[in-house]
Amino acid sequence: MPQYRYADVGINLTDPVFQGEYYGKKHHEDDTNHVLQRAISIGCTKFMVTGSDLKESKKAIELAEKYSGRCYATVGVHPCSAKIFDFHPGGPSQLLQELEDLAVDAKKRGLATAFGEIGLDYDRLMLTGKDQQLKYFEAQLDIAVKVQLPLFLHSRAAGEDFERLLASRLPDLPRKGLVHSFTGTVEEMKRLVALGLDVGVNGCSMKTEENLEVVKKIPLEHLQVETDGPWCEMRASHASAKYKEDAPSLPHSVKKEKWNKDSMVKGRNESATIAHVAHIIAKVKGIPTTKVCEAAWKNSIQMFGFGETLEDQAL
C-alpha cells in the first residue's frame, strides 16, 4: 500500500499532450489512463480536472464521467480567456447562463466540485484587458454563489482587486475556495488565509527562495497540494531542487518520441509528481511528510468532497 494519500486538486487532463498531441503533432496514443494509474500507485487517488472555458469545462466533466470516483471537474472561464464572453454567440449573458446550467447539472451528478478557474491576471493583460477581467470575474463569482460551489481561483499581480471582489462574496460561500498555483508574497498569502481561503502549492509555487519562504509560512490548515500538470514541473534550476535529494522515486521518464505506457514524458508534468511537491513542502517546513499529506488531504476533502466523508480521512 502507498505510504501517503494525495489529492491532486489542479491537473489539466484536457490538455492535448495527454492525448499524445504536442504542438499540433501526434506522437503517441491517449495515455490519460496510464497517467492516472501511475499517480494512483503512489497514493494519489483523487484528481480535480481544471476547466478553463466552456469547452474545456465540458471536457473536464466528460473525464469525470469516464473516471467516476477518481476525477472531478471545475467549471469556469480563466481570466486570460475572459474576452471570449464578448464574442460568444448570444453575448456575455448567454455564456454566463450556459456556465451556470453546466455547473448546476454537473454538481447535481457529483461531477463538478468547484467553480473555476476564475480570477484575475494582470501579468497577461495582452490576452484579456483589465476591465474585461474584472467584469467577468465578478459575474462568475455571482454564479458560484448561486450554484454554491467552492472556488478554484487564479491570481497574478492583482491582489487588491482580487481580494476586494472576493471579500464581499465569501460570506455566502461556506466552503470558500482555493487560490491555486500560488506565487504571491507572504503578506498576500496571510490576507487570503484571513479571508478563509486555502492556498494551492505546486512546482511553480517553489521556484525561488522567496517562494519557499511563503510556503514555509502557509498554515497547514489552509494548505492543499497540486501539480498543475502538464505545467509547473520542478526543475533543477528551481530553489526547491536542493530538497529533492531524498525524495521518493518517480516513474522513469522518456522523450515523447520514445513514449511507452509505463513511463512519464520528459517536460510533461503529471500527477505522480505530487509526491515530490509534498516532500519538498515538508522539508521546507521542517515537518514529516505525513503531516503535510494528512493536512492537505483533509483540507481538500472538506472543501471539495471528492465523494469522501470526514470519517474516511483517517490514514
N, C-alpha and C positions, 0 to 999 in steps of 0.2 A: 504494500500500500504506500502511496506517496506520503512523504513526511509532512507536507504542508497543504493547505487548501487555499485556492485563489479564485477570485472573480475578476476577469479582465473587463473592466467597465468602459473601455474605449478601444474598439477594434473595428477597422474599416474593411470588413469582409466583402463589401460590394465592389471594392476596387478591382479593376480588370486584372491586376497582377495575380490575384488569387484564382483567376480563371486561366492563367498562363499567358496573358497578353501584356507585353511590355512595349510602351511607346507605339502602340498600334500593330505590333507584330506578334503573332502567336508562336510561343516557344515550347509550351507543354500543355497537357490536359488540365482541366479544372482540378485543383488539388485541395479545395476547401475542406473536404472530409479528412484528408491526411493532416492538414494544419490543425484541425480541431483535435484529432486523435493524439498528436504529439503533445498538445497542451494538456489534454486530459490525463495523459500518462504521468505528468509531473504534478498533478493535483489541481490544475485549472479547469474547473467544471462548469463555470457559467461565463457567458460571453454577451456583452451588450454591443450590438452592431449599430454603428453610427449612421443616422440619416442626415444628409447634408442639404437635400432639397426634396421636392415632392417625389420625383422619380427614384432617387436613392432611398428615400424612406420606404417606398413601396417594395424596393428590392430587399431592404433590411427585414421587412415584415415577411417576405417570402422565405428568407433564410430562417426566420424564427419559426415559421410553419414547418419547414423541412427538417430542422433540427430542434424539434419541440422539447422543451425542458432543459435545453442547453443554451440556445441562442434567444435573445430578446432584442427588440428594436427600439430605437429612438425615432421620433418624428419631428421634423422641423427644417428650417432653411438657415444655413450658415450665413453669418454676416457678410462674408466675401461674395456670396451669391445673392444677396438681398435685392439687387437690382432686377432680378427676374420677376419680382412682383409687378413691376411697371410694364412688363412686356407679356404678361400672362393673358391668354385668351379669356375675355370676360373681365379683365382688370384685377387689381390687387385684392378686392373684396372676394372675388371668386376663388383665388388661390388660398386666401385665408380660410374660406369656408371648406375647401377641399382638404386642407390640412387638418382642420378641426374634425371633419367627418372621418377622415382616415384614422386620426388618433383615438376618437371615441370608439370606433369599431375594433381597432387593434387592441385597445385596452380591455374592452369587453371580452375579447377572445384570449386574453392573457398573453398577448404577443408584444405589445408596446409597454415599456416600463418607464419611459422618460420622454419629456418634450424637449427637443433639441436636435441638432446642435445649433443653439441660438446664442446671440450675444453681440459684441462689438469688436471690431479690429481696425484700429486707427493706424496700424503699421502698413496696411494694404488698401489704402483709400483709392488707389488706382483701379481696384477691382469693383468696388461699390463705394459711392460717396458717403460722407458722414451723415448727411440729412436722411438719406435713404436707410442707412443702417439704424439710426435712432428710431425712425418712424416704424420700421418693420420689426425691430426688436421689441418695442413697446406693444405693438399689435399681437405679436406671438406670445408675449408674456400674458396678455389678457386671455388668449386661448388656453394656455397652460392652466390658468386659474379656473376657467370654466370646465376643462376636462379633468382637473385635479390629478395631474401627473407631475412628479418631481422634475426639476430642470436639469438639463445637460448643457452646460454653459461654456462659452468661449470668450475670453477677454485678452486683448492685446493693446497696451498703451492707451487704454480708455477707462482707467479706474474710476474717475469721478462720475462720469455719465453712467457707467455700468452699475455702480453701487447705488446711485440715485434712483434709477429706474427699478432696480430690484427691491430697494428698501420699502417702497410703497405697496408691493405685491406679496412679498414673502409672508406677511402675517396671514394671508389667505391660502398659503401652501404649507400644510402641516409637515410635509416631508422635505421641504425646502429644495435643495438641489446640490449639484456637484460642479465646481469650476474645474474643468478638465484640462489636462496638459498644462499645469500651472507653471508660469515662468516669471511671475511678478516679484515684488520686493517683500521683505519681512513685514513691513507696515501694511502693505496691501493685503497680504495673507491674514494678518490679525484682524483687519476690518471685515473681511469676508467671513471669517470664523465667527466674529461677533454677531454677524447677521444670521448665523445658524447654518451657513453653507459648509459643505465638505470640500476638500482640496484633492484633486487627482494628480498623482505623480507618475511620470514615465521617464524614458531616457532623455527627452528634451528638457525635463524639469531639473536635470542634474548635469548640465554641460559645464557650468562654471563654478568656481569657488563660491561666488555669491549665491548661486542656485542652491548649493549644498547647505549654506547657512540657513536658507529658508526652510529646506526640507528638515533640517535638524530641529527647527522650532515649530513645525506643524504639530498640533496636539494629536495624539493617537486617536482620540475620539472623533476627530474630523478628517482622518486620512483614508483615502482609497487608492488602490493601485491599478495601473493600466499599462498597455503597451503603445496604443495609438498606431499599431501596425496597419499598413506596411511601412509607416514612417516612424521617426523617433527612436531608431535603434541606438544603442550605446556604442560609442566608438572609442578607439584607443586615444584619440586626441581630447576626449572629454575629461573633466575633473573627476568624474565618477570612476574612471579606469583604475585608479590606484586601489580601489576597494574590491576589485574583481578577482584578486589572486586566489582566494579560497572559495570562490563562488561555486555553486553546483554546476556540474557539466551540462551542456546543452547538446541537442542532436547535431550531428555533422552537417556542415553547410557546403554547398557546391554552387558553381556558377549556373545561371539559368539554362545555358546551353547543355549542361550535363545533368539536368534535372532527373531526379528519381523520387519515388513516392516516400522514401524513408528519410530524406534529407531536407533541411531548410535551404532556402535560396539566398545566396550572398547578396547583401544590400536590401533584402526584403524582410522587414521585421515581422514577427508573428507572435502569437500569444504564449508560446512556450518560453519566450524570453522573460516573461513576467517573474520567473524565479530569480533572475538577476536584479530586476527592479526592487523586489522585496529585500533581497540580500543586501544590496547597497544602501537602501534606506535604513536597514537595521544597523549596518556598520557606521553610517553617518551619525545615527542617534546613539550608538553605543549600547544597544539592547539586543536581546536574542531575536532572530528572525521569526521565531514562533510568535512573539508578541506583536510584531508587525502584521503577520498573516492573520492572527486571531482578530485584531482590531479592525483591519481593513475588511475582512470577510463580514464581520458583524455590522459594520457601517454600511456596506453595500447591500446586505440583506434587509437591514432596517429601512433603507431609502428606496430601493428598487424592487425588493421582494424576490424576484427570480424563482418563484414557485417554492420558496423555502419559508419556514416559520422560525421564530426565536428558539423554539425547542430543538431545532435541527442544528443549532450553531455550535454546540459543544464538540470539540475535536476528540 
